Amino acid sequence: MTNPTAEFGRRLQSAIDLVERRLATETNPARRSRYEVIAKNLTGFQLSFRSGGTPPVGGGLGFGASRALSEWDFDDLEVAQAVNDAESFYRHG
């Protein structure tokens, strides 16, 4: 059986890596700005998670990233899915 904490860490890092790859190649200033915000927020949550500053995986709480993306006119479905996957796993374990 997979360790939920390790699996969440893997999924979150995967989402961060994808966002950073998009950021590295994006030339549109508005889209770059969105990727920068997403990367900053995910990385900040990752740091809090690693230091024990967040509730445990599977506690029923999310971290708001999926909701934030849904409020933007954000059309990168691959990034949205990766973020949603990490957040859903965090919420449900």
N, C-alpha and C positions, 0 to 999 in steps of 0.2 A: 504494500500500500504506500502511496506517495505521501510524503510529509506535506500537509497543507501550507505551512509557512514557506517551505522551500518552493513549492509549486506556485504559490502566489508571487514570490520573489522572481521566479523565472518569467511568469506572464507579464509582470510589471516591467521588468527589464526588456522584454521583447517589444512591448509597446513603446518604451522610451527609445530603444534602438531604431525602430521604424520612424518615429517622429524626427529623430536626429538625422536620419538619412534623407527624409523629405526636406528638412530645413537646409541641408547642405546643397541641395540642387534647386530649390525654389527661388525664382527671380521676381515674382509678383510681390510687391511690398505688403499688401494686405494679407496675403496668404502666409508670407514669412512671419509676420507679426503673430498670426494665430498659432503657427507651429512653435514659435518662441514661447508663447504663453503656455501651450500644452506641455512642452518639454520642461519648462520651469516648474509648473505645478506637479507634474508626475515625479520629477526628480526630488522636489521638496517633500512630497508624500513618502517617497522611497526612503529618504533620510530619516524622517520621523518614524517610519515603520521599523527600520533597522535599529534605531536607538530605543525601541520599545515605547514610543510615544503615541501609539495608536492602539485601538482595541484589537483583540486577536482576530485572525482569519475565521470566518464562519459565524461571526457574531450578529449577522443580520444588518450591519451598517455598510453603506458605501462610502466613497470619498468625494463624490460630486462631479467627477470628471465627465461621465457620460451625460449627465444632465447639462453641464456647461456646453458640451459640444452640440447637443440638440437645440440649444438656444441660439447658436450661431448659424449663419448660412454657410455651413461647412460641408463640402461635397466629397471629401476624401473618405470614401467608405471603408477602405482598408485600415486606415488609422482609427476611424470611429469604431470599427469592429474589434481591433486590438485593445483599445481602451475599455470598451464595454466588456470584453472577455476578462480582462484583469479585474475590473471592478465587480463583475458578477461573481467571479471566483472568490474575491475578498469577502463579499457579502454572504455567500452561501457555503464557502469551503468545499 
